[in-house]
Amino acid sequence: MKKLSLFLKLFLLSFLVVGVNYAENITVELTPNNTNTIVGDTINLDLFVKNIPNDTKCSGFETTLSYDSNLLNLTDIKLSDISNNADLKEADLSTGSIKIAWFSNEPSGNITIASLSFKTLNEATSPPATISLSSKTAVSNINGVGYNNITIINSNITINPLNQTVGIITINDFELNKNIDAVLSLNGAKIPIKNISGNIYFNNVSIENNPYPTGILCDEFRVYNLSNNQMSFYVVPNSKYENNTMFDFLKIPIIVNNSKYNISMDLMVNGKEIKNITVQTKETQENISNFVGLIFYVDDGYNENTNLSLGYSKEIKLKTYNINENLTNFSGYLYINNSLFEVNEYEISKYSTIYDKVNNSNITLNGDYLYFNISLNNGTNGTYSILKFKISPKTNINTTSKLFVGNLSIYSNYTKIELPTKNLTVNVIERGANMPPSAKIIMSMHNNKVVNFYALCYDADDSELNYEWDFGDGDYSTNQNPIHTYSNYTDYSVKLTVKDTLNASDEVKIIIPINKYNPLNYSLSESEIIGKDGENKTVFLKLNISNPLPYQVNAYVDFVEYADIGAPRNQYNFELNPNETKNMIIPINLSKTSTIKWNLAYYPLNKKMDNAELSYYTWSFDKKVKIVSSEKIDVIKYTKNISINSSKVIVNINRQKVPKTIVINKTIDLDYVEKSDIIYYCLISIVGFIAGLVVAKHIGAIF
């Protein structure tokens, strides 16, 4: 029966047989939702499922990632602890598919499914690259029934061009006195790449075998002047690879003989010297799959050693690992040498399994000790974060310090649990001369007065950067990418100052004009249509589009929120020269009262600015169309008073396009009428009646 149940759940998970409409506000989200990066960087995203009900839980999850493979490359899918504890799990790098099923200990609340790593391959700014979750993304409850109305939040990646070409030497599986490989790669290279040459110098490193090409095909490959501590090379990439902006191209078998080793390089691309050279190591991680206890989680995994330099910080998590008991209480301290490290942002991660189960928590820093006391409702088992914190060095000398857990007390309800812990050694690595960052301003304009500012910055030392914006109107911001609204139409002097952690800085100043542009006149053929909801009706949107900007633009008309309206296309694109005008008539189909919404976007062509770039202008418009019931007829009452010898004749006419009923009321006060005049007044009334019919008929003809 268990086997039958397993396949039944898989069937339900795959095909979402919906028996009950669970109208929960479940969200499947990629975070961060928006990221700014540069060509050649690795970006890390987390995949979350949020708001899973505590009573119906989650027994299954399935999605597929989609993205432009010319812009991004999916390099890793690292399942979370919750996903790794599932009964069935599958993550396919080649297809971007993730499938998880739990048959016991089903999770609820907010859970992390996986961490995803992408390599950025080429520039993508307008529009950015998008990493999307399949529209068939499924989350099922403990009965295998799919939740309805799942909200999916994708991630947009703005990939900016790299200001400099970077040469990288990566030492893989780093260990002293072992045969390992050093891999040479280019990052952010300016294309086309016709040849790569250079010299590599080694100190306390031995070359163990002949270097050979890797990652690309070469039309020519030469290594010469090869010795224990030096080598020269010349590489001509095959034409298939000459337009790649990043790739590995040379592998060197080596042995590192001493921890005080050094590798340096002279690198030329197309005969031009590349000054930005980086040497990095990747260490082999210990296999702790059978360990049960507490570990430190850093550098995207379990580590007992990590390197850190002045001006940088790292997030570290204290985690339980492979715990069988439902743990309810944690207390103790973490020793962190206060003379060497700053400690901040210490808290329980909101994405931890225990976040929604916390009954009480107290986390405080006092000198060398980060104290914690955490109690949970009901408790939980498995692998999860207890707390997280960030550390950054205070010194720029080579030194080592150990982080460890002390005075640890763990309970499962009233039963004390003894668990081993692993320590973390932090190596502070002295850094050389600091290189200042370089900055550039990217901006987009919205409805004339709203400006989205983006700080496109590069730091050769990869330092964390601080941003200071002066918008020129008395307002300021420290966000990397602020949005600012100006109040007046005039020119403003904007300044961006970027500082690294050692206070090296770069500054960019620009003048931006805030002008009252009116690029569009528009009208609708009808703003009210006679009909019924559900009947298809057509109105015509007339657009008169002009280019008030002093340069040529690529123009886009984009219809937004078009669920209730239908246009032949959702987007129209054309080029406009300065002062050029384009007229368009677009049929819009609708079946109920709706608001037509659209944006007009102008992307400048060949618009160059020093240290700045204008991405686009946008303006937003909307127009409501009402459908009026055909049963409704507006009646206009017309009253005319006619005095004849102090008596009154009142004629009421219902005015309408097709008169159906005409009512003429005649009132005669006999107190003022001689009996001999009755016949006369009757004749007058008949004449008035006939005149009223003639007028009504005439009015109907006009309408």
C-alpha positions in Angstrom: 0.0 0.0 0.0 2.9 2.4 0.7 4.2 1.9 -2.8 0.8 2.6 -4.3 0.4 5.7 -2.1 3.8 7.0 -3.3 2.9 6.7 -7.0 -0.5 8.2 -6.4 1.1 11.2 -4.8 3.6 11.6 -7.7 0.7 11.4 -10.1 -1.2 14.1 -8.3 1.9 16.3 -8.0 2.6 16.0 -11.7 -0.9 16.6 -13.0 -2.5 18.8 -10.2 -5.8 16.9 -9.9 -7.6 19.6 -8.1 -10.4 18.3 -5.8 -10.8 21.3 -3.5 -10.2 25.0 -4.2 -7.7 26.0 -1.5 -7.8 29.7 -1.9 -4.6 30.4 0.2 -2.3 33.2 -0.7 0.7 31.0 -1.6 3.6 32.7 -3.3 6.5 31.1 -5.2 9.2 33.6 -5.5 12.7 34.1 -6.8 14.7 36.6 -4.7 16.1 39.1 -5.2 13.4 40.1 -7.6 15.7 42.7 -9.3 19.5 42.5 -9.5 22.1 44.7 -11.0 25.3 43.0 -12.0 28.0 43.0 -14.7 29.0 40.6 -17.4 31.0 37.7 -16.0 29.6 37.8 -12.5 27.9 34.9 -10.7 24.5 35.8 -9.3 22.8 33.8 -6.6 19.0 33.5 -6.2 16.9 31.8 -3.6 13.7 30.0 -4.6 11.0 30.3 -1.9 7.5 29.0 -1.3 5.6 31.3 1.2 2.4 31.2 3.2 1.9 27.5 3.2 -1.0 26.8 5.7 0.0 25.0 8.9 -2.9 22.6 8.7 -2.7 21.5 5.0 1.1 21.9 4.7 3.1 21.1 1.5 3.7 17.6 0.2 5.0 18.4 -3.3 6.6 21.2 -5.4 7.4 21.3 -9.1 8.7 24.0 -11.4 10.9 24.7 -14.4 13.2 27.7 -14.7 13.4 29.5 -18.1 15.9 32.1 -19.2 17.8 33.3 -22.2 20.8 31.0 -22.6 22.6 33.7 -24.6 22.6 35.9 -21.5 22.7 33.5 -18.6 24.0 30.1 -17.8 22.6 28.0 -14.9 25.6 26.7 -13.1 24.2 25.2 -9.9 21.0 24.2 -8.2 21.7 23.6 -4.5 18.7 22.1 -2.8 17.9 23.5 0.7 18.0 21.4 3.8 14.2 21.1 3.7 14.3 19.9 0.1 17.2 17.5 0.9 15.1 15.9 3.6 12.3 15.2 1.2 11.5 11.6 0.2 11.9 12.3 -3.4 13.9 15.1 -5.0 15.2 15.9 -8.4 17.1 18.9 -9.7 18.2 18.9 -13.4 20.7 21.6 -14.4 20.2 21.0 -18.1 16.5 21.6 -18.1 16.2 23.8 -15.0 13.6 21.4 -13.6 13.0 21.0 -9.8 10.7 18.4 -8.3 10.3 17.7 -4.6 7.9 15.3 -2.7 7.5 14.8 1.0 5.6 11.8 2.4 6.2 12.7 6.1 7.3 15.8 8.0 5.7 18.0 5.3 6.8 21.6 5.7 4.6 24.7 6.2 5.0 28.4 6.5 7.8 30.0 4.5 10.3 27.5 3.1 13.4 27.7 0.9 13.4 25.2 -2.0 16.8 25.8 -3.4 19.6 28.3 -4.0 20.4 28.9 -7.7 23.6 30.1 -9.3 23.8 31.8 -12.7 26.8 33.0 -14.7 26.1 36.2 -16.7 27.3 35.9 -20.3 26.4 39.0 -22.1 25.0 42.5 -21.6 21.2 42.9 -20.9 20.0 46.3 -19.7 16.9 47.4 -21.7 15.2 45.1 -21.2 16.9 43.1 -18.5 17.3 39.4 -18.5 14.4 37.5 -16.9 14.6 34.3 -15.0 11.0 32.9 -15.0 9.2 30.2 -13.2 7.0 28.0 -15.3 3.3 28.9 -15.4 2.7 25.3 -14.5 4.5 25.7 -11.2 2.7 23.4 -8.7 2.4 23.3 -4.9 0.3 20.5 -3.4 -1.1 19.9 0.1 -0.7 16.8 2.3 -3.5 15.1 0.3 -1.6 15.6 -2.9 -4.2 18.2 -4.0 -2.8 21.3 -5.8 -3.3 24.8 -4.3 -5.1 27.2 -6.6 -4.2 30.8 -7.4 -0.5 30.6 -6.7 1.3 33.9 -7.1 4.6 33.6 -9.1 7.3 36.3 -8.7 10.1 36.1 -11.2 13.5 37.8 -11.1 14.9 40.5 -13.5 18.7 40.7 -14.0 20.2 43.9 -15.4 23.5 42.8 -16.8 25.8 45.8 -17.3 28.9 45.7 -19.5 32.2 45.3 -17.6 34.3 48.4 -17.6 37.5 46.4 -17.7 38.6 43.0 -18.9 39.6 40.8 -16.0 42.1 37.9 -16.1 41.4 35.3 -13.5 43.6 32.5 -12.2 41.6 30.0 -10.2 43.3 27.3 -8.1 40.8 24.4 -7.8 40.5 22.0 -4.9 43.3 23.9 -3.1 45.6 21.9 -0.8 49.3 22.2 0.0 51.7 19.7 -1.6 49.0 18.1 -3.7 48.5 17.8 -7.5 45.9 20.4 -8.4 45.0 22.6 -11.3 45.3 26.3 -11.9 42.8 27.5 -14.5 43.2 30.7 -16.5 40.1 32.6 -17.7 38.9 35.9 -19.2 36.0 37.8 -17.8 34.2 40.7 -19.5 36.5 40.6 -22.5 36.1 43.1 -25.3 35.2 41.4 -28.5 36.2 40.1 -31.0 39.1 38.3 -29.3 41.8 37.5 -31.9 44.6 36.4 -29.6 45.6 36.1 -26.0 49.2 36.0 -24.8 51.2 36.5 -21.6 53.6 35.4 -18.9 52.8 33.7 -15.6 55.3 33.8 -12.7 55.2 31.4 -9.7 56.7 31.6 -6.2 56.6 28.5 -4.0 54.6 26.8 -6.8 55.9 24.0 -9.1 54.5 23.3 -12.6 54.1 19.6 -12.7 53.1 19.0 -16.3 52.5 20.7 -19.6 49.7 23.3 -19.7 46.9 22.6 -22.1 43.9 24.4 -23.5 40.5 24.0 -21.8 37.0 25.5 -22.3 37.5 26.6 -25.9 38.8 25.3 -29.3 42.0 27.0 -30.4 43.3 27.6 -33.9 46.8 28.1 -32.4 48.2 27.2 -29.0 51.8 27.6 -27.9 53.5 27.4 -24.5 57.2 28.3 -24.2 59.8 29.5 -21.7 58.5 26.7 -19.5 60.3 26.2 -16.1 59.4 25.5 -12.5 58.6 29.2 -11.8 57.7 30.7 -15.1 55.8 30.1 -18.4 54.7 32.0 -21.5 51.7 31.3 -23.7 50.1 32.4 -27.0 46.5 31.4 -27.8 44.3 32.1 -30.9 40.7 31.2 -30.2 38.6 29.5 -32.9 36.3 32.0 -34.6 33.4 30.2 -32.8 34.7 31.7 -29.5 36.1 35.0 -30.5 32.8 36.8 -29.6 32.5 35.3 -26.1 32.9 37.7 -23.3 34.0 35.2 -20.7 35.6 31.7 -20.9 38.3 29.4 -19.5 41.2 28.8 -21.9 44.2 27.4 -20.1 44.8 24.7 -17.5 48.1 24.4 -15.6 48.9 21.3 -13.4 50.7 22.6 -10.3 51.7 21.8 -6.7 51.6 24.6 -4.1 54.6 24.0 -1.9 54.2 26.7 0.8 51.2 28.7 2.2 53.2 31.8 1.4 52.9 31.2 -2.3 52.4 33.8 -5.0 51.2 33.8 -8.6 51.3 36.9 -10.9 50.7 37.4 -14.6 51.3 39.7 -17.5 48.3 39.4 -19.8 47.6 40.8 -23.3 44.4 40.5 -25.3 44.6 41.6 -29.0 48.0 43.0 -28.1 46.6 45.3 -25.4 47.7 44.9 -21.8 45.1 43.8 -19.2 46.0 45.3 -15.9 43.2 43.7 -13.8 44.4 40.3 -12.7 42.8 38.2 -9.9 44.0 35.0 -8.2 41.5 33.0 -6.3 41.3 29.6 -4.7 38.5 27.0 -4.4 39.0 24.6 -1.5 37.7 21.0 -1.3 34.8 20.8 1.2 34.7 18.0 3.8 31.9 15.5 3.3 29.8 15.7 6.5 26.7 13.9 5.2 26.7 11.6 8.2 27.5 14.2 10.9 24.8 15.0 13.5 25.3 18.3 15.4 25.9 22.0 14.9 28.0 23.5 12.1 28.9 26.9 10.7 27.6 27.6 7.2 29.7 30.1 5.1 30.6 30.5 1.4 27.5 28.7 0.3 28.2 25.6 2.2 29.7 23.9 5.2 33.3 25.0 5.9 35.8 24.8 8.7 38.0 27.5 7.2 37.3 30.7 5.4 39.3 33.7 4.2 38.5 37.3 4.7 40.2 40.7 4.1 39.8 44.2 5.4 36.9 45.9 3.6 34.9 42.8 3.1 32.3 41.0 5.1 30.7 37.5 5.2 27.4 36.2 6.4 27.8 33.1 8.6 25.0 30.8 9.8 24.9 28.5 12.8 22.9 25.5 11.7 21.7 22.2 13.1 22.6 19.3 10.9 20.8 15.9 10.5 18.9 16.2 13.8 16.3 13.5 14.5 14.7 15.0 17.7 12.3 17.9 17.7 14.4 20.6 19.3 12.6 23.3 21.3 15.3 25.3 23.1 18.8 26.6 22.3 21.1 28.7 24.4 24.8 29.5 24.6 27.3 31.8 23.0 29.5 32.2 20.0 33.0 33.4 20.6 34.1 36.0 18.0 37.3 37.9 18.7 36.2 41.5 19.1 39.7 42.9 18.5 39.7 41.4 15.0 36.1 41.5 13.8 33.1 43.7 13.6 29.9 41.8 14.2 26.5 43.0 12.9 23.1 41.9 11.5 22.8 39.1 14.1 19.3 37.6 14.0 17.1 34.6 13.2 16.9 34.3 9.4 13.3 34.9 8.2 13.8 32.1 5.7 14.8 29.6 8.4 12.4 26.7 9.2 12.1 27.9 12.8 11.3 31.5 12.0 7.5 31.1 12.3 7.9 28.8 15.3 9.8 31.1 17.6 8.2 31.6 20.9 10.9 33.7 22.4 14.3 34.9 21.3 17.1 37.0 22.8 20.3 37.5 20.8 22.8 40.1 22.2 26.5 41.0 21.5 28.8 41.7 24.5 32.5 42.0 23.7 33.8 38.8 22.3 30.5 36.9 22.9 27.3 36.7 20.9 24.8 35.3 23.3 21.6 33.5 22.1 18.6 32.1 23.9 15.8 30.8 21.6 12.7 28.8 22.4 10.3 27.3 19.8 6.6 26.3 19.8 6.4 22.5 19.1 10.0 22.3 18.0 11.4 20.9 14.8 14.0 18.5 13.5 16.3 18.1 10.4 18.8 20.7 9.1 18.1 24.4 9.6 19.6 27.8 10.6 19.4 28.8 14.3 20.8 32.2 13.7 22.9 34.3 11.3 25.4 37.1 11.5 27.9 39.1 9.5 31.6 39.6 10.4 34.2 42.0 8.8 37.9 42.4 9.8 39.1 45.4 11.7 42.8 44.8 10.7 44.9 44.4 7.6 47.5 41.9 8.8 47.7 38.2 8.2 46.2 36.5 11.2 43.9 33.7 12.2 41.0 33.4 14.7 38.7 30.6 15.6 34.9 30.9 16.0 33.3 28.4 18.3 30.2 27.6 20.3 30.3 27.7 24.1 28.0 26.9 27.1 25.7 25.2 24.7 22.3 23.9 26.1 19.8 22.2 23.9 16.4 20.7 24.8 13.7 18.7 23.2 10.8 19.8 25.4 12.1 18.8 28.9 14.9 16.4 27.7 18.4 17.8 27.4 20.1 16.8 24.1 23.9 16.6 23.8 25.2 17.5 20.4 28.7 18.0 19.0 29.8 21.2 17.3 32.3 22.1 14.6 34.4 25.2 14.8 35.1 27.8 12.1 38.6 29.2 11.5 38.7 32.6 9.9 41.9 33.6 8.1 42.4 37.4 7.8 44.4 37.9 4.6 46.4 41.1 4.2 45.4 42.9 1.1 47.6 45.0 -1.2 47.2 48.5 -2.4 43.6 49.5 -2.6 42.2 50.4 -6.0 39.4 53.0 -6.0 36.1 52.2 -7.5 34.8 53.6 -10.8 31.3 54.9 -11.2 28.8 55.6 -13.9 25.2 56.9 -13.7 22.4 55.2 -15.6 18.9 56.8 -15.5 15.4 56.5 -16.9 12.7 59.2 -16.9 9.0 58.6 -16.1 6.2 61.1 -16.7 8.7 63.9 -17.0 9.5 64.4 -13.3 10.2 60.9 -11.9 13.8 59.7 -12.4 15.1 56.2 -11.7 18.8 56.5 -10.9 21.2 53.5 -11.2 24.7 53.4 -9.9 26.8 51.3 -12.3 30.0 50.8 -10.4 33.1 48.6 -10.6 35.7 48.0 -8.0 38.9 46.1 -8.9 39.2 44.9 -5.3 35.6 43.7 -5.3 35.0 45.8 -2.1 31.6 46.5 -0.7 30.6 50.0 -1.9 28.6 52.8 -0.2 26.6 55.3 -2.3 25.8 58.9 -1.8 23.4 60.7 -4.2 22.9 64.5 -4.3 19.8 65.2 -6.5 20.5 68.9 -6.8 17.2 70.0 -5.2 18.2 69.6 -1.6 17.3 65.9 -1.4 19.8 63.0 -0.9 19.9 59.2 -0.9 22.3 56.4 0.2 20.5 53.7 -1.9 22.4 52.2 -4.8 19.4 52.7 -7.2 17.1 55.4 -5.8 13.9 56.8 -7.4 13.5 60.6 -7.1 10.6 62.9 -8.1 11.4 66.5 -9.0 8.9 69.3 -8.3 9.9 71.8 -10.9 10.7 71.9 -14.6 14.4 73.1 -14.8 17.9 71.8 -15.0 19.4 70.0 -12.0 23.1 69.2 -11.1 23.2 65.6 -9.8 26.2 64.1 -8.1 27.0 60.4 -7.3 29.8 59.6 -4.8 30.9 56.0 -4.4 33.2 54.8 -1.6 34.7 51.5 -0.9 35.3 50.2 2.6 38.8 51.8 2.8 37.3 55.2 1.7 38.7 55.2 -1.8 36.1 56.9 -3.9 34.9 58.1 -7.3 32.6 60.9 -8.1 30.3 61.6 -11.1 28.5 64.9 -11.8 25.9 65.4 -14.5 23.3 68.0 -15.4 19.9 66.6 -16.1 17.1 68.6 -17.7 13.6 68.1 -16.3 11.3 69.2 -19.1 7.6 69.2 -19.6 7.3 67.0 -22.7 3.9 66.2 -24.3 4.7 63.5 -26.8 1.2 62.2 -27.3 -2.3 63.4 -28.1 -5.0 60.8 -28.1 -8.7 60.3 -28.3 -11.2 57.4 -28.4 -13.9 57.0 -31.1 -16.4 56.5 -28.3 -16.1 56.7 -24.5 -19.6 55.1 -24.0 -20.9 52.2 -25.9 -24.5 50.9 -25.9 -24.6 47.2 -25.2 -24.5 44.5 -22.5 -21.6 43.0 -20.5 -20.2 40.0 -22.3 -20.9 41.4 -25.8 -17.8 42.2 -27.9 -17.5 45.8 -28.8 -14.8 47.7 -30.7 -13.6 51.3 -30.1 -10.7 53.0 -31.9 -7.8 54.6 -30.1 -6.4 57.4 -32.1 -2.8 58.3 -31.3 -0.8 61.3 -32.5 2.8 60.6 -31.4 5.6 63.1 -31.7 9.3 63.2 -30.7 10.0 66.4 -28.7 13.6 65.2 -27.9 16.6 66.6 -29.7 17.8 63.1 -30.9 16.4 60.1 -32.7 14.5 57.5 -30.6 13.2 54.0 -30.8 9.6 54.3 -29.7 7.4 51.7 -28.1 3.6 51.7 -27.4 3.0 49.1 -24.8 -0.5 48.1 -23.6 -0.5 47.1 -19.9 -3.1 45.2 -17.8 -4.7 44.1 -21.0 -6.7 41.1 -19.4 -10.0 42.9 -20.2 -9.1 44.5 -23.5 -7.9 43.2 -26.8 -5.6 45.0 -29.3 -4.1 43.5 -32.4 -0.7 43.6 -30.7 0.4 44.3 -27.2 3.3 46.3 -28.4 4.1 48.6 -31.4 7.6 49.7 -32.2 9.0 52.4 -34.6 11.7 55.0 -34.9 11.2 58.7 -34.7 13.5 61.5 -35.7 13.5 64.8 -33.7 10.1 66.6 -34.2 8.8 63.8 -36.4 5.1 62.8 -35.9 3.4 59.4 -36.3 -0.4 58.8 -36.4 -1.9 55.5 -35.4 -5.5 54.2 -35.1 -5.6 51.0 -33.0 -8.9 49.0 -32.7 -9.6 47.9 -29.1 -12.0 45.1 -28.4 -13.7 44.9 -25.0 -16.7 43.2 -23.5 -17.3 45.2 -20.3 -16.6 48.6 -18.9 -12.7 48.8 -18.9 -9.8 51.2 -18.5 -7.4 51.1 -21.4 -3.8 51.6 -20.1 -0.7 52.0 -22.1 2.8 53.3 -21.9 4.8 55.3 -24.4 8.6 54.6 -24.2 11.4 56.4 -26.0 14.9 54.8 -26.2 17.5 57.2 -27.4 19.6 56.1 -30.4 23.2 57.2 -30.4 22.9 59.3 -27.3 26.2 59.5 -25.6 27.0 61.2 -22.2 30.3 61.2 -20.2 30.1 58.9 -17.2 26.3 58.7 -17.6 23.7 57.1 -19.8 20.0 57.8 -20.4 18.2 54.5 -20.8 14.7 55.7 -21.8 11.8 58.0 -21.2 8.4 56.6 -20.4 4.9 58.2 -20.1 1.8 56.4 -18.8 -1.8 57.0 -20.1 -5.2 55.6 -19.5 -8.8 56.1 -20.8 -12.0 54.5 -19.5 -14.6 53.1 -21.8 -18.1 52.5 -20.4 -20.6 50.0 -21.7 -24.2 51.4 -21.1 -27.1 49.0 -21.1 -29.3 49.2 -24.2 -32.4 49.0 -22.0 -31.7 52.4 -20.6 -33.3 55.4 -22.4 -32.7 58.9 -21.1 -36.0 60.9 -21.2 -35.9 64.6 -21.5 -39.0 66.4 -20.2 -40.0 69.6 -22.1 -42.5 71.9 -20.5 -44.0 74.9 -22.3 -46.5 77.4 -20.6 -48.8 79.2 -23.0 -51.0 82.0 -21.6 -54.3 82.7 -23.3 -56.5 85.3 -21.7 -55.2 84.5 -18.3 -55.7 80.7 -18.7 -52.9 78.1 -19.2 -52.3 75.3 -21.6 -49.5 73.0 -20.4 -48.0 70.7 -23.1 -45.5 67.9 -21.8 -43.6 66.1 -24.6 -41.2 63.2 -23.9 -38.3 63.8 -26.2 -36.6 60.7 -27.6 -35.1 59.4 -30.8 -38.2 57.4 -31.6 -41.2 58.8 -29.8 -43.4 56.0 -28.5 -45.7 58.0 -26.2 -46.5 61.7 -26.3 -48.5 63.0 -23.4 -50.1 66.4 -23.7 -51.9 67.7 -20.6 -54.3 70.6 -21.0 -55.4 72.6 -17.9 -58.1 75.3 -18.1 -59.3 77.1 -15.0 -63.0 77.7 -15.6 -63.1 80.6 -13.1 -61.7 82.8 -15.7 -63.5 81.4 -18.8 -66.9 82.5 -20.1 -69.0 79.5 -21.0 -69.5 81.0 -24.5 -65.7 80.7 -24.9 -65.4 77.0 -24.2 -65.8 76.0 -27.8 -63.2 78.6 -28.7 -60.7 77.2 -26.2 -61.4 73.7 -27.2 -60.5 74.7 -30.8 -57.2 76.3 -29.5 -56.4 73.1 -27.5 -56.9 70.9 -30.6 -54.6 73.2 -32.6 -52.0 73.0 -29.7 -52.3 69.2 -29.7 -51.7 69.0 -33.4 -48.8 71.4 -33.1 -47.3 69.3 -30.4 -47.4 66.2 -32.6 -45.7 68.1 -35.5 -43.0 69.3 -33.1 -42.4 65.8 -31.7 -42.2 64.3 -35.2 -39.7 67.0 -36.2 -37.6 66.4 -33.1 -37.6 62.7 -33.8 -36.4 63.3 -37.3 -33.5 65.5 -36.0 -32.3 62.7 -33.6 
